[in-house]
Amino acid sequence: MHTLESSAPNPWSQRLDLALWAYRITFKTPLRMSPYKLVYGKTCHFPLELEHKSYWALNELNLDLKFVRDKRMLQHNNCK
């Protein structure tokens, strides 16, 4: 909260919902799970985590598409 307060002019009370969300989805050792998972039965991730995974998946897909394109070009050149 201190970092959010010092980096933005908004009062910390406007960011309280983000702090509560972070608390609810963070792993708790006594529970051996997050409070969110305890209530809903599944894990929840920050949007940033999902964005990172989406970027990774997109990157992998692009690499595969490049491989397929190169393979097709090679096959096309061999047919000539």
Distance bins in CASP14 RR format, pairs under 12 A and 6 or more apart:
PFRMAT RR
TARGET T0000
AUTHOR 0000-0000-0000
RMODE 2
METHOD distances of the structure
MODEL  1
1 7 0 0 0 0 0 1 0 0 0 0 0
1 8 0 0 0 0 0 1 0 0 0 0 0
1 10 0 0 0 0 0 1 0 0 0 0 0
1 11 0 0 0 0 0 1 0 0 0 0 0
1 12 1 0 1 0 0 0 0 0 0 0 0
1 13 0 0 0 0 1 0 0 0 0 0 0
1 14 0 0 0 0 0 1 0 0 0 0 0
1 15 1 0 0 1 0 0 0 0 0 0 0
1 16 0 0 0 0 1 0 0 0 0 0 0
1 17 0 0 0 0 0 1 0 0 0 0 0
1 18 0 0 0 0 1 0 0 0 0 0 0
1 19 1 0 1 0 0 0 0 0 0 0 0
1 20 0 0 0 0 0 1 0 0 0 0 0
1 22 0 0 0 0 1 0 0 0 0 0 0
1 23 0 0 0 0 0 1 0 0 0 0 0
2 8 0 0 0 0 0 1 0 0 0 0 0
2 12 0 0 0 0 1 0 0 0 0 0 0
2 15 0 0 0 0 0 1 0 0 0 0 0
2 19 0 0 0 0 0 1 0 0 0 0 0
3 12 0 0 0 0 0 1 0 0 0 0 0
3 15 0 0 0 0 0 1 0 0 0 0 0
3 18 0 0 0 0 0 1 0 0 0 0 0
3 19 0 0 0 0 0 1 0 0 0 0 0
4 10 0 0 0 0 1 0 0 0 0 0 0
4 11 0 0 0 0 0 1 0 0 0 0 0
4 12 1 0 0 1 0 0 0 0 0 0 0
4 13 0 0 0 0 0 1 0 0 0 0 0
4 14 0 0 0 0 1 0 0 0 0 0 0
4 15 1 0 1 0 0 0 0 0 0 0 0
4 16 0 0 0 0 0 1 0 0 0 0 0
4 17 0 0 0 0 0 1 0 0 0 0 0
4 18 1 0 0 1 0 0 0 0 0 0 0
4 19 0 0 0 0 1 0 0 0 0 0 0
4 22 0 0 0 0 0 1 0 0 0 0 0
5 11 1 0 0 1 0 0 0 0 0 0 0
5 12 1 0 1 0 0 0 0 0 0 0 0
5 13 0 0 0 0 1 0 0 0 0 0 0
5 14 0 0 0 0 0 1 0 0 0 0 0
5 15 1 0 0 1 0 0 0 0 0 0 0
5 16 0 0 0 0 0 1 0 0 0 0 0
5 18 0 0 0 0 0 1 0 0 0 0 0
5 19 0 0 0 0 0 1 0 0 0 0 0
6 12 0 0 0 0 1 0 0 0 0 0 0
6 15 0 0 0 0 0 1 0 0 0 0 0
7 15 0 0 0 0 0 1 0 0 0 0 0
8 14 0 0 0 0 1 0 0 0 0 0 0
8 15 1 0 0 1 0 0 0 0 0 0 0
8 18 0 0 0 0 0 1 0 0 0 0 0
9 15 0 0 0 0 0 1 0 0 0 0 0
10 16 0 0 0 0 0 1 0 0 0 0 0
10 18 0 0 0 0 0 1 0 0 0 0 0
12 18 0 0 0 0 0 1 0 0 0 0 0
12 19 0 0 0 0 1 0 0 0 0 0 0
13 19 0 0 0 0 0 1 0 0 0 0 0
13 20 0 0 0 0 0 1 0 0 0 0 0
15 21 0 0 0 0 0 1 0 0 0 0 0
15 22 0 0 0 0 0 1 0 0 0 0 0
16 22 0 0 0 0 0 1 0 0 0 0 0
16 23 0 0 0 0 0 1 0 0 0 0 0
17 23 0 0 0 0 0 1 0 0 0 0 0
17 24 0 0 0 0 0 1 0 0 0 0 0
18 24 0 0 0 0 0 1 0 0 0 0 0
18 25 0 0 0 0 0 1 0 0 0 0 0
18 46 0 0 0 0 1 0 0 0 0 0 0
18 47 0 0 0 0 0 1 0 0 0 0 0
18 48 0 0 0 0 0 1 0 0 0 0 0
19 25 0 0 0 0 0 1 0 0 0 0 0
19 26 0 0 0 0 0 1 0 0 0 0 0
20 26 0 0 0 0 0 1 0 0 0 0 0
20 35 0 0 0 0 0 1 0 0 0 0 0
20 36 0 0 0 0 0 1 0 0 0 0 0
21 34 0 0 0 0 0 1 0 0 0 0 0
21 35 0 0 0 0 0 1 0 0 0 0 0
21 36 0 0 0 0 1 0 0 0 0 0 0
21 44 0 0 0 0 1 0 0 0 0 0 0
21 45 0 0 0 0 0 1 0 0 0 0 0
21 46 0 0 0 0 1 0 0 0 0 0 0
21 47 0 0 0 0 0 1 0 0 0 0 0
22 34 0 0 0 0 0 1 0 0 0 0 0
22 35 0 0 0 0 0 1 0 0 0 0 0
22 36 0 0 0 0 0 1 0 0 0 0 0
22 44 0 0 0 0 0 1 0 0 0 0 0
22 45 0 0 0 0 0 1 0 0 0 0 0
22 46 1 0 0 1 0 0 0 0 0 0 0
22 47 0 0 0 0 0 1 0 0 0 0 0
22 48 0 0 0 0 0 1 0 0 0 0 0
22 49 0 0 0 0 0 1 0 0 0 0 0
23 34 0 0 0 0 1 0 0 0 0 0 0
23 35 1 0 0 1 0 0 0 0 0 0 0
23 36 0 0 0 0 1 0 0 0 0 0 0
23 44 0 0 0 0 0 1 0 0 0 0 0
24 31 0 0 0 0 0 1 0 0 0 0 0
24 33 0 0 0 0 0 1 0 0 0 0 0
24 34 1 0 0 1 0 0 0 0 0 0 0
24 35 1 0 1 0 0 0 0 0 0 0 0
24 36 1 0 1 0 0 0 0 0 0 0 0
24 37 0 0 0 0 1 0 0 0 0 0 0
24 38 0 0 0 0 1 0 0 0 0 0 0
24 39 0 0 0 0 1 0 0 0 0 0 0
24 40 0 0 0 0 1 0 0 0 0 0 0
24 43 0 0 0 0 0 1 0 0 0 0 0
24 44 1 0 0 1 0 0 0 0 0 0 0
24 46 0 0 0 0 0 1 0 0 0 0 0
25 33 0 0 0 0 0 1 0 0 0 0 0
25 34 1 0 1 0 0 0 0 0 0 0 0
25 35 1 0 0 1 0 0 0 0 0 0 0
25 36 1 0 1 0 0 0 0 0 0 0 0
25 37 0 0 0 0 1 0 0 0 0 0 0
25 38 0 0 0 0 0 1 0 0 0 0 0
25 39 0 0 0 0 0 1 0 0 0 0 0
25 40 0 0 0 0 0 1 0 0 0 0 0
25 42 0 0 0 0 0 1 0 0 0 0 0
25 43 1 0 0 1 0 0 0 0 0 0 0
25 44 1 0 1 0 0 0 0 0 0 0 0
25 45 1 0 0 1 0 0 0 0 0 0 0
25 46 1 0 0 1 0 0 0 0 0 0 0
25 47 0 0 0 0 0 1 0 0 0 0 0
25 48 0 0 0 0 0 1 0 0 0 0 0
25 49 0 0 0 0 1 0 0 0 0 0 0
25 50 0 0 0 0 0 1 0 0 0 0 0
26 33 0 0 0 0 0 1 0 0 0 0 0
26 34 1 0 1 0 0 0 0 0 0 0 0
26 35 0 0 0 0 1 0 0 0 0 0 0
26 36 0 0 0 0 1 0 0 0 0 0 0
26 37 0 0 0 0 0 1 0 0 0 0 0
26 43 0 0 0 0 0 1 0 0 0 0 0
26 44 0 0 0 0 0 1 0 0 0 0 0
26 45 0 0 0 0 0 1 0 0 0 0 0
26 46 0 0 0 0 1 0 0 0 0 0 0
27 33 1 0 0 1 0 0 0 0 0 0 0
27 34 1 0 1 0 0 0 0 0 0 0 0
27 35 0 0 0 0 1 0 0 0 0 0 0
27 36 0 0 0 0 0 1 0 0 0 0 0
27 37 0 0 0 0 1 0 0 0 0 0 0
27 38 0 0 0 0 0 1 0 0 0 0 0
27 43 0 0 0 0 1 0 0 0 0 0 0
27 44 0 0 0 0 0 1 0 0 0 0 0
27 45 0 0 0 0 0 1 0 0 0 0 0
28 34 1 0 0 1 0 0 0 0 0 0 0
28 35 1 0 0 1 0 0 0 0 0 0 0
28 36 0 0 0 0 0 1 0 0 0 0 0
28 37 0 0 0 0 1 0 0 0 0 0 0
28 38 0 0 0 0 1 0 0 0 0 0 0
30 38 0 0 0 0 0 1 0 0 0 0 0
31 37 0 0 0 0 1 0 0 0 0 0 0
31 38 1 0 1 0 0 0 0 0 0 0 0
31 39 0 0 0 0 0 1 0 0 0 0 0
32 38 0 0 0 0 1 0 0 0 0 0 0
33 39 0 0 0 0 0 1 0 0 0 0 0
33 40 0 0 0 0 0 1 0 0 0 0 0
33 41 0 0 0 0 1 0 0 0 0 0 0
33 42 0 0 0 0 0 1 0 0 0 0 0
33 43 0 0 0 0 1 0 0 0 0 0 0
33 44 0 0 0 0 0 1 0 0 0 0 0
34 40 0 0 0 0 1 0 0 0 0 0 0
34 41 0 0 0 0 1 0 0 0 0 0 0
34 42 0 0 0 0 0 1 0 0 0 0 0
34 43 1 0 0 1 0 0 0 0 0 0 0
34 44 1 0 0 1 0 0 0 0 0 0 0
34 45 0 0 0 0 0 1 0 0 0 0 0
34 46 0 0 0 0 0 1 0 0 0 0 0
35 41 0 0 0 0 0 1 0 0 0 0 0
35 43 0 0 0 0 0 1 0 0 0 0 0
35 44 0 0 0 0 0 1 0 0 0 0 0
36 42 0 0 0 0 1 0 0 0 0 0 0
36 43 1 0 0 1 0 0 0 0 0 0 0
36 44 1 0 1 0 0 0 0 0 0 0 0
36 45 0 0 0 0 1 0 0 0 0 0 0
36 46 0 0 0 0 0 1 0 0 0 0 0
37 43 1 0 1 0 0 0 0 0 0 0 0
37 44 1 0 0 1 0 0 0 0 0 0 0
37 45 0 0 0 0 0 1 0 0 0 0 0
38 44 0 0 0 0 0 1 0 0 0 0 0
43 49 0 0 0 0 0 1 0 0 0 0 0
43 50 0 0 0 0 0 1 0 0 0 0 0
44 50 0 0 0 0 1 0 0 0 0 0 0
45 51 0 0 0 0 1 0 0 0 0 0 0
45 52 0 0 0 0 1 0 0 0 0 0 0
45 53 0 0 0 0 1 0 0 0 0 0 0
45 54 0 0 0 0 0 1 0 0 0 0 0
46 52 0 0 0 0 1 0 0 0 0 0 0
46 53 0 0 0 0 0 1 0 0 0 0 0
47 53 0 0 0 0 0 1 0 0 0 0 0
47 54 0 0 0 0 1 0 0 0 0 0 0
48 54 0 0 0 0 0 1 0 0 0 0 0
48 55 0 0 0 0 0 1 0 0 0 0 0
49 55 0 0 0 0 0 1 0 0 0 0 0
49 56 0 0 0 0 0 1 0 0 0 0 0
50 56 0 0 0 0 0 1 0 0 0 0 0
50 57 0 0 0 0 0 1 0 0 0 0 0
51 57 0 0 0 0 0 1 0 0 0 0 0
51 58 0 0 0 0 0 1 0 0 0 0 0
52 58 0 0 0 0 0 1 0 0 0 0 0
52 59 0 0 0 0 0 1 0 0 0 0 0
53 59 0 0 0 0 0 1 0 0 0 0 0
53 60 0 0 0 0 0 1 0 0 0 0 0
54 60 0 0 0 0 0 1 0 0 0 0 0
54 61 0 0 0 0 0 1 0 0 0 0 0
55 61 0 0 0 0 0 1 0 0 0 0 0
55 62 0 0 0 0 0 1 0 0 0 0 0
56 62 0 0 0 0 0 1 0 0 0 0 0
56 63 0 0 0 0 0 1 0 0 0 0 0
57 63 0 0 0 0 0 1 0 0 0 0 0
57 64 0 0 0 0 0 1 0 0 0 0 0
58 64 0 0 0 0 0 1 0 0 0 0 0
58 65 0 0 0 0 0 1 0 0 0 0 0
59 65 0 0 0 0 0 1 0 0 0 0 0
59 66 0 0 0 0 0 1 0 0 0 0 0
60 66 0 0 0 0 0 1 0 0 0 0 0
60 67 0 0 0 0 0 1 0 0 0 0 0
61 67 0 0 0 0 0 1 0 0 0 0 0
61 68 0 0 0 0 0 1 0 0 0 0 0
62 68 0 0 0 0 0 1 0 0 0 0 0
62 69 0 0 0 0 0 1 0 0 0 0 0
63 69 0 0 0 0 0 1 0 0 0 0 0
63 70 0 0 0 0 0 1 0 0 0 0 0
64 70 0 0 0 0 0 1 0 0 0 0 0
64 71 0 0 0 0 0 1 0 0 0 0 0
65 71 0 0 0 0 0 1 0 0 0 0 0
65 72 0 0 0 0 0 1 0 0 0 0 0
66 72 0 0 0 0 0 1 0 0 0 0 0
66 73 0 0 0 0 0 1 0 0 0 0 0
67 73 0 0 0 0 0 1 0 0 0 0 0
67 74 0 0 0 0 0 1 0 0 0 0 0
68 74 0 0 0 0 0 1 0 0 0 0 0
68 75 0 0 0 0 0 1 0 0 0 0 0
69 75 0 0 0 0 0 1 0 0 0 0 0
69 76 0 0 0 0 0 1 0 0 0 0 0
70 76 0 0 0 0 0 1 0 0 0 0 0
70 77 0 0 0 0 0 1 0 0 0 0 0
71 77 0 0 0 0 0 1 0 0 0 0 0
71 78 0 0 0 0 0 1 0 0 0 0 0
72 78 0 0 0 0 0 1 0 0 0 0 0
72 79 0 0 0 0 0 1 0 0 0 0 0
73 79 0 0 0 0 0 1 0 0 0 0 0
73 80 0 0 0 0 0 1 0 0 0 0 0
74 80 0 0 0 0 0 1 0 0 0 0 0
END
